[in-house]
Amino acid sequence: VLRGWPHSYAGFVADTEAFLMKNAKVKLCLQASPTDGNLLLEDCNPESDFQDWSWQGHSLMNHGTQSCLSVVGADRVQTSLCSSVGYTSWDCSNSVLSPLGSSQGYLVANRKGVAVSNVKGLKAQWQDAADRSVCEEKAEQDRYFLAALASTVMYDHTAGNATLALGVSQEELEELLWFFRREDPSAWNYSVLALSFVALILGLLLLAINVVRNRKRKIHMYREALQTAREAELEAKQGLMSVEEYSPAKLGKEELVPQDGRSGDVVVQWKDGTVTSLYTES
């Protein structure tokens, strides 16, 4: 039940409907001590403010002491100021309470009262007076909060614009509604993880293809350079052979041979340069 809303957010926190926290094993209710912050297990009494608890976000506040359920030390549980340092936030699942962001254990009932232990069973299950899970109370609390936020819009007829009774704009209200959503992000997280894995595989594949293409291009360029060098070397050799064939020394020797020989004459050129006919005319 929301009383006094939308006058202030503090009014909403203070006027939230309270519930009893009864242990499913011992059938006793959790009660806060008004003097030292200790916690007791007593017979359920709906008229006692010190047995009234309410969810404030992820914290459990006692209406009698206006303090929150907190973990002190290794396994000790007591009430302390909601703004104090320590575990004042709880995760609730299947009637089981555990410190949020910690692996210390679960809130269980024992002979001394309550403590944090790794034992899980009926001792770790907490219900309200109607034997409903305290987690259902939390879900109902969240729905009330969102409904209260959505109902805070009023119209300023003089200005002609929509304003909020809390003094925030419509955009800020939408941000609050987004912030206080209670959804399971597992599907989204798994989808992002799968997309990241696919992107990683695709990146590695493109990297391998690029490396192979670069290697082939370098090999092709090397072969082209080698072929060009061989062709240049062959052209140089052919040019050198042409120069040797038409050298002046060879041309001079060829000119020593008489050009007026007749058909059938045999001419011999000796080492000293003289030229004689092998057969003289008859």
Buried (B, 14 or more C-beta within 10 A) or exposed (E): EBEEBBEEBEBBBBBBBBBBBBBBBEBBBBBBBBEEBBBBBEEBBEEBBBBBBBBBBEBBBBBBBEBBBBBBEEBBBBBBBBEEEBBBBBBBEEBBBBBEEEEBBBBBBBEEBBBBBEEBEEBBBBBBBEEEBBBBBBEBBBEBBBEBBEEBEEEEEEEEEEBBEBEBEEEEBEEBEEEEEEEEEEEEEEEEEEEEEEEEEEEEEEEEEEEEEEEEEEEEEEEEEEEEEEEEEEEEEEEEEEEEEEEEEEEEEEEEEEEEEEEEEEEEEEEEEEEEEEEEEE
